[in-house]
Amino acid sequence: MTTKSEMSRLEGDTPAQRLLALLEVIAGKDQFFTLQSMVEETGLPKPTLHRMLQQLETSGMLQREADGRHYSKGSRLRRLAESLLLNDTVHGARHAVLRKLVDDVGESCNITALSGGEVLYLDRVETSAPLRFYLHPGSRVPVHCSASGKLFLAQMAPAQRRRLLNELTLEGFTRNTLVNPEALEAEIETVGRQGFAFDDEEFLPGLLCIAVLAPNPDGPSNTGLAIQAPIMRMTRDKALECLPALQRAAEQIAAINREALSDAAQAVAGER
């Protein structure tokens, strides 16, 4: 039986968003499926789902199998996936930097971005050490208890920061979480001056994190780079010893970002 959380994956404000949500579910399947099986999995009305599958079939994203009942991924969807993998060199380049950083410091590292009031994990490489915290790409952490989040907040104008934080609940996840607005503001001011930030067991007990931003000479950065480790292996002092390697990696990520933006600008100019 499908749970409500699984059914909610197909929610969206527009038909296009719901169609994309359905495509995400289909992309995760490793076998053929029928209209009825998708009705049972998603909880959508059969006529609605039939219409959505027809749209995907007509566009080449899906194809009907020989029995007429089963669907599978279409050639257009496969080409889309292949093109994404072949042309996502920016992700590959940044991932290589992340992998090298993990090799250098021996702890898990991640690349993050600010998404609303949360920090989104864009990429992550785990340490090979047996004791580690698993936070996969796509994970989200509240901005007020994340090292990267504090850095994103520190580069905002005070009025912008207040608007964002006033809409958030400063939830206490551990005894170290900063839930007092004045204390959080003081921490953000310190972070802004020193250019790096800690998460000292503020989101998960036993986890310490140090983060910097990939510098952006043209304005605020939306790329964070962080090292995370259990407190039994990482203290603040040891984290500071890793700071030069972290900053070098952030500079490399920034260079990759600048090159990608430059290439995109040249491509647009060439189309005019």
Backbone torsions as a table, in degrees:
resi	resn	phi	psi	omega
1	MET	NA	134.0	-179.1
2	THR	-75.2	135.7	178.6
3	THR	-84.2	164.3	179.0
4	LYS	-62.4	-35.0	-179.0
5	SER	-65.4	-36.3	178.1
6	GLU	-69.2	-41.1	179.9
7	MET	-64.5	-32.2	-176.7
8	SER	-66.6	-14.4	179.9
9	ARG	-63.5	-21.7	-178.9
10	LEU	-95.2	6.3	177.9
11	GLU	-75.3	150.6	178.4
12	GLY	-174.2	159.1	-177.7
13	ASP	-78.7	-19.7	-177.1
14	THR	-132.5	159.6	175.2
15	PRO	-57.6	-36.3	180.0
16	ALA	-63.8	-40.8	179.2
17	GLN	-65.4	-39.6	179.2
18	ARG	-69.1	-33.3	177.3
19	LEU	-67.1	-40.3	177.1
20	LEU	-65.9	-37.2	178.0
21	ALA	-63.9	-39.6	176.7
22	LEU	-64.1	-40.2	179.9
23	LEU	-63.8	-35.5	176.7
24	GLU	-62.7	-41.9	178.0
25	VAL	-62.7	-44.3	-178.7
26	ILE	-65.2	-39.3	-178.6
27	ALA	-61.8	-25.3	-179.1
28	GLY	-86.5	1.6	-178.2
29	LYS	-90.4	144.4	177.9
30	ASP	-113.7	18.5	178.3
31	GLN	-150.9	166.9	177.9
32	PHE	-64.9	159.7	179.3
33	PHE	-144.5	160.5	179.5
34	THR	-113.4	167.4	175.7
35	LEU	-57.8	-45.9	-176.8
36	GLN	-64.4	-39.1	179.9
37	SER	-65.1	-35.2	178.6
38	MET	-72.6	-34.0	175.2
39	VAL	-60.5	-45.2	-179.4
40	GLU	-67.6	-34.1	-177.7
41	GLU	-77.3	-38.8	-173.8
42	THR	-96.9	-24.7	-176.6
43	GLY	79.1	5.8	178.2
44	LEU	-75.4	150.8	174.8
45	PRO	-60.1	142.8	-175.7
46	LYS	-58.3	-45.3	178.9
47	PRO	-61.0	-39.1	179.8
48	THR	-64.4	-47.1	-178.8
49	LEU	-66.5	-37.2	177.6
50	HIS	-60.8	-42.1	178.7
51	ARG	-64.7	-40.8	-179.8
52	MET	-66.3	-41.7	178.5
53	LEU	-65.3	-36.5	176.5
54	GLN	-62.0	-41.9	179.1
55	GLN	-62.1	-43.4	179.8
56	LEU	-68.4	-35.5	177.6
57	GLU	-68.1	-43.3	-179.8
58	THR	-62.6	-34.7	-178.5
59	SER	-81.9	-6.0	179.9
60	GLY	89.1	2.1	178.4
61	MET	-74.1	-28.6	176.8
62	LEU	-125.8	161.7	172.8
63	GLN	-139.2	148.4	178.7
64	ARG	-87.0	136.0	178.8
65	GLU	-80.0	174.1	-170.6
66	ALA	-61.0	-28.4	-178.3
67	ASP	-78.9	-7.2	177.7
68	GLY	80.0	-8.2	-177.0
69	ARG	-105.4	-34.2	-175.1
70	HIS	-93.9	146.6	176.4
71	TYR	-112.9	154.9	171.2
72	SER	-144.0	173.0	-178.9
73	LYS	-66.5	135.7	-177.8
74	GLY	-85.9	169.0	-177.1
75	SER	-63.2	-34.9	-178.9
76	ARG	-67.5	-39.0	178.5
77	LEU	-66.1	-39.7	178.5
78	ARG	-65.4	-40.4	178.0
79	ARG	-64.3	-37.5	178.4
80	LEU	-61.5	-45.9	179.7
81	ALA	-63.9	-42.5	-179.9
82	GLU	-65.2	-41.8	179.7
83	SER	-63.6	-39.7	179.3
84	LEU	-61.5	-45.8	-178.8
85	LEU	-68.3	-39.4	-177.2
86	LEU	-71.3	-33.5	-171.6
87	ASN	-104.1	-1.2	-179.3
88	ASP	-86.9	59.9	-178.1
89	THR	-72.0	-25.9	178.8
90	VAL	-64.3	-47.0	178.0
91	HIS	-60.1	-43.9	-179.8
92	GLY	-61.5	-41.0	-179.9
93	ALA	-67.1	-43.6	179.3
94	ARG	-67.1	-36.9	179.5
95	HIS	-64.4	-36.5	178.1
96	ALA	-63.7	-39.6	176.6
97	VAL	-63.6	-42.7	179.9
98	LEU	-63.2	-42.7	178.6
99	ARG	-61.7	-42.8	179.1
100	LYS	-63.9	-39.1	179.0
101	LEU	-64.0	-42.5	177.1
102	VAL	-61.2	-41.9	177.3
103	ASP	-62.0	-37.0	-177.2
104	ASP	-72.6	-43.0	-173.2
105	VAL	-100.2	-17.2	176.8
106	GLY	77.8	14.9	-179.8
107	GLU	-133.0	163.9	-179.2
108	SER	-64.8	142.6	-179.3
109	CYS	-135.0	152.9	179.6
110	ASN	-144.8	159.0	173.1
111	ILE	-110.8	133.5	-174.9
112	THR	-129.8	166.6	174.3
113	ALA	-144.9	155.2	176.1
114	LEU	-82.9	129.5	178.0
115	SER	-133.0	97.8	-175.8
116	GLY	65.9	-123.9	178.0
117	GLY	-100.3	21.1	-177.6
118	GLU	-131.1	159.5	172.8
119	VAL	-101.1	124.1	-177.4
120	LEU	-100.9	130.5	176.6
121	TYR	-81.2	112.4	179.3
122	LEU	-83.5	-37.5	-179.3
123	ASP	-155.5	156.6	-178.2
124	ARG	-157.0	141.5	172.7
125	VAL	-124.3	127.6	-177.4
126	GLU	-87.5	149.4	171.3
127	THR	-72.2	159.1	175.7
128	SER	-86.8	-3.2	179.7
129	ALA	-62.5	144.3	-174.0
130	PRO	-66.6	-33.4	179.7
131	LEU	-97.7	116.4	-177.4
132	ARG	-156.4	163.0	176.8
133	PHE	-104.5	130.4	-178.0
134	TYR	-95.5	111.1	173.8
135	LEU	-129.8	104.5	-170.4
136	HIS	-84.0	160.1	171.0
137	PRO	-53.1	135.1	-174.3
138	GLY	100.1	-15.0	176.4
139	SER	-65.4	151.5	178.5
140	ARG	-127.8	140.3	-179.8
141	VAL	-130.2	136.9	177.5
142	PRO	-56.2	141.3	-171.2
143	VAL	-64.2	-30.0	-172.9
144	HIS	-77.5	-15.5	-178.6
145	CYS	-121.8	30.4	177.4
146	SER	-123.4	139.3	177.5
147	ALA	-61.5	-46.8	177.3
148	SER	-62.1	-39.7	-179.2
149	GLY	-59.5	-41.2	178.4
150	LYS	-61.8	-37.4	178.3
151	LEU	-67.4	-41.4	177.2
152	PHE	-62.2	-40.3	179.0
153	LEU	-67.3	-36.7	-175.1
154	ALA	-66.2	-28.4	-178.4
155	GLN	-87.4	-3.2	177.1
156	MET	-80.7	154.5	170.0
157	ALA	-66.3	147.8	-177.6
158	PRO	-52.4	-41.0	-178.9
159	ALA	-66.2	-40.3	178.0
160	GLN	-64.5	-41.4	179.8
161	ARG	-64.5	-42.7	179.3
162	ARG	-62.6	-41.3	179.6
163	ARG	-59.9	-43.4	-179.0
164	LEU	-67.1	-49.8	-175.5
165	LEU	-68.1	-29.7	178.7
166	ASN	-65.8	-22.9	179.4
167	GLU	-89.5	-7.4	-175.8
168	LEU	-105.2	154.3	169.9
169	THR	-95.7	119.0	-179.7
170	LEU	-79.2	77.4	-175.3
171	GLU	-71.8	139.3	177.8
172	GLY	-91.6	110.7	-179.3
173	PHE	-90.1	-29.9	176.5
174	THR	-140.1	177.6	178.4
175	ARG	-69.4	-15.2	-179.8
176	ASN	-93.7	-8.8	-178.2
177	THR	-62.4	133.7	177.8
178	LEU	-82.5	105.6	-178.5
179	VAL	-109.0	-8.1	176.9
180	ASN	-89.8	123.2	-176.4
181	PRO	-57.3	-37.9	-179.7
182	GLU	-67.7	-41.8	178.5
183	ALA	-65.7	-39.2	178.3
184	LEU	-65.7	-41.4	179.7
185	GLU	-63.5	-40.2	177.7
186	ALA	-63.7	-40.3	177.3
187	GLU	-63.6	-41.8	-178.9
188	ILE	-64.9	-38.0	177.5
189	GLU	-63.5	-41.7	177.4
190	THR	-62.6	-45.0	179.3
191	VAL	-59.6	-42.6	179.8
192	GLY	-61.3	-35.9	-179.9
193	ARG	-74.3	-39.7	-172.3
194	GLN	-90.8	-18.9	175.2
195	GLY	82.3	6.3	173.6
196	PHE	-146.4	166.7	-176.4
197	ALA	-143.6	153.6	174.4
198	PHE	-109.9	149.5	159.8
199	ASP	-117.3	102.4	-174.3
200	ASP	-100.9	80.4	-176.8
201	GLU	56.2	39.5	-177.8
202	GLU	-94.8	-18.9	176.2
203	PHE	-111.9	-45.4	178.5
204	LEU	-126.4	131.3	176.4
205	PRO	-60.5	135.1	177.4
206	GLY	87.7	0.8	-178.0
207	LEU	-114.0	127.6	174.8
208	LEU	-115.4	140.6	-177.4
209	CYS	-137.3	142.9	170.7
210	ILE	-126.9	138.7	-174.2
211	ALA	-140.4	154.2	170.5
212	VAL	-136.0	167.9	174.2
213	LEU	-101.2	146.4	170.4
214	ALA	-70.7	119.3	-173.7
215	PRO	-62.4	142.7	177.3
216	ASN	-130.5	105.2	-176.5
217	PRO	-66.8	-14.8	-176.7
218	ASP	-94.0	-1.4	-179.6
219	GLY	154.4	-163.9	-179.4
220	PRO	-59.4	147.9	178.8
221	SER	-97.2	142.0	173.6
222	ASN	-119.4	33.1	176.8
223	THR	-130.9	114.0	177.1
224	GLY	-106.0	153.0	178.5
225	LEU	-134.3	129.4	-171.9
226	ALA	-140.0	152.8	171.6
227	ILE	-111.9	134.6	179.4
228	GLN	-128.2	140.7	-179.8
229	ALA	-158.2	154.8	173.2
230	PRO	-65.0	147.7	-176.7
231	ILE	-67.2	-18.2	177.2
232	MET	-70.5	-17.8	177.5
233	ARG	-113.0	-19.0	-172.2
234	MET	-130.7	120.9	171.1
235	THR	-106.1	173.1	176.2
236	ARG	-60.9	-42.5	-179.2
237	ASP	-63.1	-42.6	178.9
238	LYS	-67.5	-35.8	177.4
239	ALA	-62.6	-38.3	179.1
240	LEU	-67.1	-29.2	175.4
241	GLU	-66.2	-27.1	178.5
242	CYS	-85.2	-9.1	-174.4
243	LEU	-58.8	-43.2	178.8
244	PRO	-59.2	-42.2	177.8
245	ALA	-64.2	-39.2	178.7
246	LEU	-64.2	-42.2	-179.7
247	GLN	-68.4	-37.2	176.8
248	ARG	-63.4	-42.9	178.6
249	ALA	-63.8	-38.5	178.9
250	ALA	-63.7	-38.1	176.9
251	GLU	-64.2	-39.8	178.9
252	GLN	-66.7	-41.2	176.9
253	ILE	-62.0	-41.6	179.8
254	ALA	-62.3	-40.6	178.9
255	ALA	-64.1	-39.7	177.5
256	ILE	-64.0	-43.7	178.7
257	ASN	-61.1	-43.6	-179.2
258	ARG	-63.8	-42.3	180.0
259	GLU	-63.7	-41.3	179.6
260	ALA	-64.2	-41.4	179.0
261	LEU	-67.3	-37.8	178.4
262	SER	-64.8	-43.4	178.4
263	ASP	-61.6	-40.4	-179.6
264	ALA	-65.3	-42.3	179.3
265	ALA	-63.2	-40.9	179.0
266	GLN	-66.1	-36.9	178.7
267	ALA	-65.3	-41.4	178.6
268	VAL	-64.7	-43.3	179.4
269	ALA	-62.7	-36.1	-179.7
270	GLY	-70.1	-20.8	179.9
271	GLU	-83.2	-13.5	-176.6
272	ARG	-81.3	NA	NA
